[in-house]
Amino acid sequence: METKNPVIECLMNHRSFRKYKPDPIPKETIETILRAGIRAGTAGGIQPYAFIVIDDPEIMKKVSYIHGPLAIVAVVDQYRVKRYYELNDAPFYNDQAINLFISYWDATIALHNVVVAAESLGLGGVYIGMILSQDLQESLGVPEYVVPAGLVTLGYPDEEVDLNPRLPLEAVVHRNGYRIPSDEDVASWYREGDERWRDRFENEWSEERRKEFLDHGVTNRAQHWTIGHYTEEFTRNESAGVLRNLRKAGFRLAEAAEQDD
Ligand SMILES: Cc1cc2nc3c(=O)[nH]c(=O)nc-3n(C[C@H](O)[C@H](O)[C@H](O)COP(=O)(O)O)c2cc1C
C-alpha cells in the first residue's frame, strides 16, 4: 500500500511555476521558509552557504530572467567559514575540491528545503540554473570565497501547470551496484517525455519555429536540448563563467590538481 502524508503529497505534487501573481509574500512566510531551509543537514554543522533574498525588482532583473515577488540565491559561503576559522586560529584551505563540493551540496539541499517549505504553503517557483555562471561579485557584491550555487524565484502561482513526467523508478534506482542498461531500456525510459515533446513540436509550435529548429538539424527532444537550446557554444560560455567565478573568488583547485598529477 502506498504511504501518504502531507509531506509526501506535497513532494509528489511538485511542478515548476514561472508566472506569479503580483501579491507580495508575507514576511512571516518568508521567515518560515528560510528557517525550514537552514534546518537541512549540514556537513560538520558549519553551514558553508548563505541565502541572498531578493525582493527589489531592479536587483532581481540582474540575476534572473524570470521575475516574481521573491528570488533566493543560494551561495557557497566559504568567506564566512574563513572568517570563523581565522577567529579560531584554524587553517583555511582554498585549494580543496572536497570542501567546495560539500559546500555546493550543503547550499542546494538547504535551498531545496526552502522550496519544499514554500510549496507546502501554497507558493510556487522555479530554479534557474544559469546563476552558476553569473558574476555575483558584480551584481550582488559578494566577497571572496563566495560563489553561486542555486537560484529560485518564488511567488503565488498565476498559471495552471501539468505535472511533468519523470523517468520510471527502475531507470533511476540501482540496487547494490550500478546495472548497465540496454539501448532499449534507455530509449523506453525517455519515451513518455519524447512523445510529449513530439506532440508539442507537431501541434503547438508555429510553422516558423518548427522550421528554424529543423534547419538547425533538430528532429527530436535530445537534439532540441543539445543543438537547439544548450548548444556547444552556449554551454562552453556558461562553463567558462563557472570556472571564472571560482578563480575570481579565490579557489585554487586547478593549481591543486596540477600538484597532484
Ligand atoms: C538545477 C535546475 C536548473 C533549472 N534551470 C531552469 C531554468 O534556467 N529555466 C527554467 O525555466 N527552468 C529551469 N529548471 C526547471 C526545470 O526545467 C523543471 O524542473 C523541469 O522541466 C521539470 O518540470 P517540473 O519541475 O514542473 O516537474 C531547472 C531545474 C533544476 C533542478
The ligand as an SDF file (V2000), in Angstrom:
LIG
                    3D

 31 33  0  0  0  0  0  0  0  0999 V2000
   19.1510   22.6070  -11.4090 C   0  0  0  0  0  0  0  0  0  0  0  0
   17.9190   23.0900  -12.1410 C   0  0  0  0  0  0  0  0  0  0  0  0
   18.0180   24.1670  -13.0150 C   0  0  0  0  0  0  0  0  0  0  0  0
   16.8920   24.6280  -13.7110 C   0  0  0  0  0  0  0  0  0  0  0  0
   17.0140   25.7310  -14.5170 N   0  0  0  0  0  0  0  0  0  0  0  0
   15.9080   26.2070  -15.1480 C   0  0  0  0  0  0  0  0  0  0  0  0
   15.9820   27.4050  -15.9300 C   0  0  0  0  0  0  0  0  0  0  0  0
   17.0350   28.0110  -16.0590 O   0  0  0  0  0  0  0  0  0  0  0  0
   14.8540   27.8680  -16.5270 N   0  0  0  0  0  0  0  0  0  0  0  0
   13.6420   27.2220  -16.3700 C   0  0  0  0  0  0  0  0  0  0  0  0
   12.6420   27.6900  -16.9410 O   0  0  0  0  0  0  0  0  0  0  0  0
   13.5410   26.0990  -15.6280 N   0  0  0  0  0  0  0  0  0  0  0  0
   14.6350   25.5900  -15.0040 C   0  0  0  0  0  0  0  0  0  0  0  0
   14.5420   24.4720  -14.2100 N   0  0  0  0  0  0  0  0  0  0  0  0
   13.2250   23.8140  -14.0460 C   0  0  0  0  0  0  0  0  0  0  0  0
   13.1400   22.5680  -14.8900 C   0  0  0  0  0  0  0  0  0  0  0  0
   13.0100   22.9400  -16.2490 O   0  0  0  0  0  0  0  0  0  0  0  0
   11.9330   21.7410  -14.4190 C   0  0  0  0  0  0  0  0  0  0  0  0
   12.1570   21.2980  -13.0930 O   0  0  0  0  0  0  0  0  0  0  0  0
   11.7270   20.5290  -15.3260 C   0  0  0  0  0  0  0  0  0  0  0  0
   11.3320   20.9490  -16.6110 O   0  0  0  0  0  0  0  0  0  0  0  0
   10.6710   19.5900  -14.7680 C   0  0  0  0  0  0  0  0  0  0  0  0
    9.4440   20.2620  -14.5990 O   0  0  0  0  0  0  0  0  0  0  0  0
    8.7390   20.3210  -13.1830 P   0  0  0  0  0  0  0  0  0  0  0  0
    9.6570   20.9690  -12.2010 O   0  0  0  0  0  0  0  0  0  0  0  0
    7.4770   21.1560  -13.4170 O   0  0  0  0  0  0  0  0  0  0  0  0
    8.3910   18.9250  -12.7930 O   0  0  0  0  0  0  0  0  0  0  0  0
   15.6400   23.9790  -13.5210 C   0  0  0  0  0  0  0  0  0  0  0  0
   15.5500   22.9090  -12.6280 C   0  0  0  0  0  0  0  0  0  0  0  0
   16.6630   22.4650  -11.9460 C   0  0  0  0  0  0  0  0  0  0  0  0
   16.5330   21.3160  -10.9650 C   0  0  0  0  0  0  0  0  0  0  0  0
  1  2  1  0
  2  3  1  0
  2 30  2  0
  3  4  2  0
  4  5  1  0
  4 28  1  0
  5  6  2  0
  6  7  1  0
  6 13  1  0
  7  8  2  0
  7  9  1  0
  9 10  1  0
 10 11  2  0
 10 12  1  0
 12 13  2  0
 13 14  1  0
 14 15  1  0
 14 28  1  0
 15 16  1  0
 16 17  1  0
 16 18  1  0
 18 19  1  0
 18 20  1  0
 20 21  1  0
 20 22  1  0
 22 23  1  0
 23 24  1  0
 24 25  2  0
 24 26  1  0
 24 27  1  0
 28 29  2  0
 29 30  1  0
 30 31  1  0
M  END
$$$$
